[in-house]
């Protein structure tokens, strides 16, 4: 098994005890040469948690918390999957009357994307505006296609890294497939190929696809590839075909890693929700996830799993010890994958414009000529919080959303 040069546990505990007297991290954990660029953006999670806590006693808070937990878990598993060249994450959109909703949300996911796009139009870099617009267009096309599609219908959204100055550095693709219940299963896969190679491999899978005339990231996002519905498509086989020249961790082994790291993932999410400003604890827990995942991956290769402890069996001291150790750096093909600096960190960017709109983020900050984008129903017997598109009014309570009394709310 690889030697990661961990500091001896007893030495660490002595440093920890000494540093706790002064509320400082152990000196061995402090970066000596400034901040390190890491794969995952912990600050996104903290911002969302702060936003949530400001609405703690408002309607729908518990639902927003569950949405945050689900989304953050998906992002962490995505980061792990990218590290091991595996399916990055699995998610299911609910389909109701032709509209796709997140698993723990009563808001159409298209609204989340549009809100994220709007936020970026106001606060983001113009180099990414076309890409973010394309992502919304592409999702809308997938939603429209899946509305009347049969079970097994499959669409692929290819997301290549953005150009110079872009915050979008990841290389991946999302595979959408309609399931027996009429909902849409999505798997996000890492991608070690460029756009041309990806399309060529998709042609090998299905000769009937419409080959894109433009391989720019904007065009590919705005024009998802529809696979023929004549033959059932196994999503893992699609990934294996696209990566037949690359090493790919199998689903069974990746499932073991997810299960044995589950307690650490939950602990990280809870820590962010409990105190969004406790950056030191967040970094330790985040690093512990990746060090534990690497330990399990090594043991799976060496057939020494009997020596590995599940994260649920670890003491708090063991977790923090693991989180203080240097995380092995991995070139994923999508950028650097490593640990979080224990004294501040940055990252190489989000996966999607949805990262800026999930969970109702920023909607209270954005106003247009009519006022805020969220407002309560004016009728005392209805508590619905209405949400409207930027620059537009809605006529009735609950228009375009689930719930609401349906009475006139125009003014």
Secondary structure per residue as TSV (DSSP state, phi and psi in degrees):
chain	resnum	aa	ss	phi	psi
A	1	X	-	360.0	143.3
A	2	X	-	-64.1	136.8
A	3	X	-	-86.2	115.8
A	4	X	-	-95.9	10.2
A	5	X	-	57.4	43.2
A	6	X	-	-65.5	143.8
A	7	X	-	-72.1	147.6
A	8	X	-	-55.9	141.1
A	9	X	H	-60.3	-40.0
A	10	X	H	-64.6	-39.8
A	11	X	H	-63.4	-42.8
A	12	X	H	-60.3	-46.7
A	13	X	H	-62.2	-36.6
A	14	X	H	-65.7	-42.7
A	15	X	H	-64.2	-40.7
A	16	X	H	-63.4	-44.8
A	17	X	H	-62.6	-43.1
A	18	X	H	-65.1	-44.5
A	19	X	H	-69.0	-31.8
A	20	X	H	-63.1	-26.3
A	21	X	T	-62.9	-28.1
A	22	X	T	-116.0	8.4
A	23	X	T	57.0	41.0
A	24	X	-	-119.4	153.8
A	25	X	-	-72.7	154.2
A	26	X	-	-55.3	140.9
A	27	X	G	-61.8	-28.1
A	28	X	G	-67.1	-16.8
A	29	X	G	-94.0	-7.9
A	30	X	S	-85.0	122.8
A	31	X	-	-59.9	136.6
A	32	X	S	-92.0	-15.1
A	33	X	S	-129.3	46.8
A	34	X	S	83.8	-166.9
A	35	X	-	-85.5	141.2
A	36	X	-	-97.3	141.8
A	37	X	E	-81.6	126.3
A	38	X	E	-122.1	168.5
A	39	X	S	-74.1	-35.3
A	40	X	S	-110.2	140.7
A	41	X	-	-96.2	95.0
A	42	X	H	-64.5	-29.2
A	43	X	H	-65.6	-29.0
A	44	X	H	-58.6	-46.7
A	45	X	H	-62.7	-40.9
A	46	X	H	-66.7	-41.3
A	47	X	H	-61.8	-43.8
A	48	X	H	-64.1	-40.2
A	49	X	H	-63.8	-41.8
A	50	X	H	-62.4	-42.0
A	51	X	H	-61.3	-42.6
A	52	X	H	-61.7	-46.3
A	53	X	H	-64.2	-25.9
A	54	X	T	-71.3	-17.3
A	55	X	T	-112.6	27.5
A	56	X	T	-58.5	-34.5
A	57	X	T	-107.8	23.4
A	58	X	S	-105.8	165.8
A	59	X	T	-61.2	137.4
A	60	X	T	83.7	7.0
A	61	X	H	-59.5	-47.7
A	62	X	H	-60.6	-39.2
A	63	X	H	-64.7	-39.7
A	64	X	H	-67.2	-35.7
A	65	X	H	-63.7	-45.2
A	66	X	H	-63.1	-37.7
A	67	X	H	-64.7	-41.8
A	68	X	H	-62.0	-46.1
A	69	X	H	-61.7	-44.8
A	70	X	H	-64.4	-44.4
A	71	X	H	-66.4	-42.2
A	72	X	H	-67.8	-39.7
A	73	X	H	-60.3	-43.4
A	74	X	H	-60.6	-41.8
A	75	X	H	-66.4	-39.1
A	76	X	H	-67.2	-42.1
A	77	X	H	-66.6	-34.5
A	78	X	H	-58.7	-46.3
A	79	X	H	-63.3	-40.0
A	80	X	H	-65.5	-44.4
A	81	X	H	-62.9	-37.5
A	82	X	H	-64.5	-35.7
A	83	X	H	-64.9	-36.2
A	84	X	T	-106.9	14.5
A	85	X	T	52.3	53.5
A	86	X	S	-124.4	173.4
A	87	X	E	-57.2	123.8
A	88	X	E	-73.5	-39.5
A	89	X	E	-164.1	158.1
A	90	X	E	-122.7	142.3
A	91	X	E	-152.1	154.1
A	92	X	E	-128.8	125.5
A	93	X	E	-92.1	133.9
A	94	X	E	-77.4	137.2
A	95	X	E	-108.0	115.7
A	96	X	E	-129.9	115.4
A	97	X	T	52.2	42.7
A	98	X	T	80.6	5.8
A	99	X	E	-115.8	136.5
A	100	X	E	-94.0	131.0
A	101	X	E	-122.2	148.9
A	102	X	-	-65.4	161.4
A	103	X	T	-58.1	-37.3
A	104	X	T	-119.1	34.0
A	105	X	-	-135.3	145.8
A	106	X	S	-100.3	10.3
A	107	X	S	-105.4	132.7
A	108	X	B	-54.6	134.9
A	109	X	H	-66.5	-25.8
A	110	X	H	-60.1	-34.2
A	111	X	H	-62.9	-39.0
A	112	X	H	-61.9	-46.2
A	113	X	H	-62.3	-43.2
A	114	X	H	-65.3	-37.7
A	115	X	H	-66.6	-41.5
A	116	X	H	-62.8	-41.5
A	117	X	H	-62.2	-43.1
A	118	X	H	-62.8	-43.1
A	119	X	H	-60.0	-42.7
A	120	X	H	-70.5	-31.7
A	121	X	H	-63.6	-33.8
A	122	X	H	-84.5	-42.5
A	123	X	H	-111.9	-11.9
A	124	X	S	-92.8	-178.1
A	125	X	-	-85.0	132.4
A	126	X	G	-62.1	-20.6
A	127	X	G	-62.3	-22.9
A	128	X	G	-100.8	-3.4
A	129	X	H	-62.6	-41.9
A	130	X	H	-65.3	-39.4
A	131	X	H	-63.6	-44.3
A	132	X	H	-67.8	-35.7
A	133	X	H	-64.2	-41.3
A	134	X	H	-64.5	-36.6
A	135	X	H	-63.6	-41.3
A	136	X	H	-64.6	-45.0
A	137	X	H	-60.8	-44.8
A	138	X	H	-63.2	-41.7
A	139	X	H	-65.9	-38.7
A	140	X	H	-62.4	-38.4
A	141	X	H	-66.5	-40.8
A	142	X	H	-64.5	-43.1
A	143	X	H	-59.5	-44.2
A	144	X	H	-65.1	-41.8
A	145	X	H	-65.3	-43.1
A	146	X	H	-72.4	-19.7
A	147	X	H	-54.9	-46.9
A	148	X	S	-112.1	9.0
A	149	X	-	-75.9	158.5
A	150	X	-	-83.4	165.2
A	151	X	T	-54.3	137.1
A	152	X	T	93.0	-9.4
A	153	X	-	-56.2	135.6
A	154	X	E	-131.0	132.7
A	155	X	E	-132.4	146.9
A	156	X	E	-125.7	126.1
A	157	X	E	-106.5	116.6
A	158	X	E	-93.6	125.8
A	159	X	E	-120.2	100.6
A	160	X	-	-89.6	157.0
A	161	X	-	-57.6	147.4
A	162	X	-	-73.0	172.6
A	163	X	-	-79.7	-165.1
A	164	X	T	-60.6	129.6
A	165	X	T	89.9	-8.0
A	166	X	-	-75.6	147.2
A	167	X	S	-86.6	-8.1
A	168	X	-	-94.2	103.5
A	169	X	-	-108.7	-8.3
A	170	X	-	-83.7	150.9
A	171	X	-	-119.3	109.7
A	172	X	E	-157.5	175.2
A	173	X	E	-145.3	147.2
A	174	X	E	-105.7	129.9
A	175	X	E	-107.5	119.2
A	176	X	E	-102.0	133.2
A	177	X	E	-143.9	132.7
A	178	X	E	-78.0	130.2
A	179	X	-	-98.4	-178.4
A	180	X	T	-61.6	-32.0
A	181	X	T	-81.0	-4.2
A	182	X	S	89.8	2.6
A	183	X	-	-91.5	175.4
A	184	X	E	-116.6	114.6
A	185	X	E	-83.6	139.3
A	186	X	E	-129.9	131.7
A	187	X	E	-119.4	130.6
A	188	X	E	-97.7	123.5
A	189	X	E	-112.5	140.6
A	190	X	E	-68.1	158.3
A	191	X	-	-138.3	119.2
A	192	X	-	-96.0	5.6
A	193	X	S	-106.2	156.6
A	194	X	-	-81.8	179.7
A	195	X	H	-62.1	-45.0
A	196	X	H	-62.4	-44.4
A	197	X	H	-64.1	-39.3
A	198	X	H	-62.4	-46.5
A	199	X	H	-64.5	-41.1
A	200	X	H	-58.8	-41.0
A	201	X	H	-72.5	-31.0
A	202	X	H	-69.3	-33.8
A	203	X	H	-64.5	-37.1
A	204	X	H	-62.1	-32.4
A	205	X	H	-76.8	-40.3
A	206	X	-	-146.5	107.6
A	207	X	T	-69.0	-14.1
A	208	X	T	-89.1	-4.4
A	209	X	S	-66.1	153.0
A	210	X	-	-79.8	113.4
A	211	X	-	-73.6	124.7
A	212	X	-	-60.2	139.3
A	213	X	S	-81.8	-15.1
A	214	X	-	-135.4	127.2
A	215	X	-	-103.5	18.7
A	216	X	S	-69.8	156.7
A	217	X	H	-61.7	-36.3
A	218	X	H	-65.3	-45.1
A	219	X	H	-66.6	-42.1
A	220	X	H	-64.9	-39.1
A	221	X	H	-68.3	-36.7
A	222	X	H	-79.1	-14.7
A	223	X	S	-131.6	78.5
A	224	X	-	-59.8	150.0
A	225	X	E	-91.1	126.3
A	226	X	E	-98.0	123.5
A	227	X	-	-86.6	152.5
A	228	X	-	-60.5	139.5
A	229	X	S	-90.7	1.7
A	230	X	S	-68.6	-31.0
A	231	X	S	-122.3	132.0
A	232	X	-	-61.7	139.7
A	233	X	-	-113.7	121.4
A	234	X	-	-84.4	123.1
A	235	X	H	-65.0	-37.7
A	236	X	H	-66.8	-34.3
A	237	X	H	-68.7	-34.2
A	238	X	H	-60.3	-46.3
A	239	X	H	-64.7	-42.2
A	240	X	H	-62.3	-37.4
A	241	X	H	-67.7	-42.7
A	242	X	H	-67.9	-28.7
A	243	X	T	-112.9	31.8
A	244	X	T	-65.5	-19.4
A	245	X	T	-95.5	2.9
A	246	X	S	-122.0	153.2
A	247	X	-	-73.1	127.9
A	248	X	-	-128.9	127.3
A	249	X	-	-69.1	136.0
A	250	X	-	-74.8	161.3
A	251	X	H	-63.8	-35.9
A	252	X	H	-61.3	-46.8
A	253	X	H	-67.6	-40.1
A	254	X	H	-66.1	-33.7
A	255	X	H	-63.9	-38.4
A	256	X	H	-61.2	-44.0
A	257	X	H	-62.3	-45.3
A	258	X	H	-62.1	-43.6
A	259	X	H	-66.9	-40.5
A	260	X	H	-78.9	-16.4
A	261	X	H	-100.7	-1.8
A	262	X	H	-57.2	-41.6
A	263	X	H	-63.6	-39.2
A	264	X	H	-67.5	-38.9
A	265	X	H	-62.4	-46.6
A	266	X	H	-63.2	-40.3
A	267	X	H	-63.0	-41.1
A	268	X	H	-62.9	-47.8
A	269	X	H	-60.8	-44.4
A	270	X	H	-64.3	-37.6
A	271	X	H	-65.2	-40.0
A	272	X	H	-65.3	-40.8
A	273	X	H	-69.1	-36.2
A	274	X	H	-70.1	-40.8
A	275	X	-	-151.2	95.1
A	276	X	T	-62.7	-14.2
A	277	X	T	-99.4	-0.1
A	278	X	-	-85.8	70.3
A	279	X	H	-64.7	-31.0
A	280	X	H	-65.6	-45.7
A	281	X	H	-64.8	-41.5
A	282	X	H	-58.0	-46.2
A	283	X	H	-64.7	-41.6
A	284	X	H	-62.6	-44.4
A	285	X	H	-67.5	-39.6
A	286	X	H	-61.9	-47.2
A	287	X	H	-63.5	-36.3
A	288	X	H	-61.8	-37.5
A	289	X	H	-58.0	-47.6
A	290	X	H	-74.0	-37.6
A	291	X	H	-66.6	-39.4
A	292	X	H	-65.7	-41.6
A	293	X	H	-61.3	-42.6
A	294	X	H	-65.0	-39.7
A	295	X	H	-60.7	-43.1
A	296	X	H	-67.5	-43.5
A	297	X	H	-60.4	-42.3
A	298	X	H	-63.3	-42.1
A	299	X	H	-66.7	-35.6
A	300	X	H	-63.6	-38.7
A	301	X	H	-68.9	-39.7
A	302	X	H	-87.5	-4.2
A	303	X	T	58.0	46.3
A	304	X	-	-125.7	35.0
A	305	X	G	-61.7	-23.9
A	306	X	G	-64.8	-15.3
A	307	X	G	-93.8	-5.0
A	308	X	-	-100.1	133.1
A	309	X	-	-93.5	134.1
A	310	X	-	-67.1	150.0
A	311	X	G	-62.1	-28.4
A	312	X	G	-67.7	-18.5
A	313	X	G	-95.0	-4.0
A	314	X	-	-83.2	146.8
A	315	X	-	-80.1	165.3
A	316	X	H	-61.2	-38.3
A	317	X	H	-63.2	-40.9
A	318	X	H	-66.0	-39.5
A	319	X	H	-63.5	-47.3
A	320	X	H	-67.6	-35.0
A	321	X	H	-60.9	-46.3
A	322	X	H	-63.1	-36.9
A	323	X	H	-72.1	-16.3
A	324	X	H	-84.4	-14.7
A	325	X	S	-80.6	151.6
A	326	X	-	-63.8	133.8
A	327	X	-	-88.3	129.3
A	328	X	-	-57.5	133.1
A	329	X	-	-85.3	135.2
A	330	X	E	-129.9	133.4
A	331	X	E	-88.8	108.5
A	332	X	-	-89.7	-6.3
A	333	X	S	86.6	-10.8
A	334	X	S	-118.9	15.1
A	335	X	S	115.1	-171.6
A	336	X	E	-77.6	133.2
A	337	X	E	-120.1	113.4
A	338	X	-	-156.4	-160.5
A	339	X	-	-90.9	173.7
A	340	X	-	-91.4	137.4
A	341	X	-	-66.3	136.8
A	342	X	S	-78.7	-6.6
A	343	X	S	-127.4	76.0
A	344	X	-	83.7	146.8
A	345	X	-	-156.3	160.3
A	346	X	E	-128.3	-170.5
A	347	X	E	-155.0	174.0
A	348	X	S	-100.7	19.3
A	349	X	-	115.3	162.1
A	350	X	-	-80.7	171.9
A	351	X	S	-87.6	-33.8
A	352	X	-	-149.2	156.9
A	353	X	G	-64.1	-20.3
A	354	X	G	-61.8	-25.9
A	355	X	G	-58.4	-24.5
A	356	X	G	-93.9	-3.4
A	357	X	T	-126.2	-3.0
A	358	X	G	-67.6	144.5
A	359	X	G	69.3	17.1
A	360	X	G	83.0	13.8
A	361	X	T	-59.8	141.4
A	362	X	T	69.2	-6.8
A	363	X	T	-65.5	-29.6
A	364	X	T	-79.7	-17.8
A	365	X	T	-81.1	-28.7
A	366	X	-	-91.5	129.0
A	367	X	E	-130.0	155.2
A	368	X	E	-128.4	-162.6
A	369	X	T	-64.4	-18.8
A	370	X	T	-96.9	-5.4
A	371	X	E	114.8	-152.4
A	372	X	E	-72.3	158.6
A	373	X	S	-82.9	-9.5
A	374	X	E	-122.2	139.7
A	375	X	E	-154.9	147.1
A	376	X	E	-78.2	151.4
A	377	X	-	-59.7	133.9
A	378	X	S	-72.9	-10.1
A	379	X	S	-87.6	129.7
A	380	X	T	-62.0	-28.1
A	381	X	T	-87.0	5.9
A	382	X	-	-127.9	128.1
A	383	X	-	-106.9	13.4
A	384	X	-	-61.6	130.7
A	385	X	E	-93.1	110.0
A	386	X	E	-84.4	147.0
A	387	X	E	-126.6	133.4
A	388	X	-	-125.3	156.2
A	389	X	-	-67.6	154.3
A	390	X	T	-60.9	130.9
A	391	X	T	77.5	7.6
A	392	X	-	-133.7	153.0
A	393	X	-	-104.6	158.4
A	394	X	-	-112.1	152.8
A	395	X	S	-92.2	-35.3
A	396	X	B	-126.3	153.0
A	397	X	T	-63.5	124.4
A	398	X	T	88.8	5.9
A	399	X	T	-58.5	124.1
A	400	X	T	75.4	10.3
A	401	X	S	-134.2	174.5
A	402	X	S	-89.1	133.1
A	403	X	-	89.6	-172.7
A	404	X	-	97.6	156.5
A	405	X	-	-90.1	-11.4
A	406	X	-	79.5	2.8
A	407	X	-	-83.3	166.3
A	408	X	B	-66.0	126.5
A	409	X	-	-121.3	10.4
A	410	X	-	-72.1	154.0
A	411	X	-	-141.5	360.0
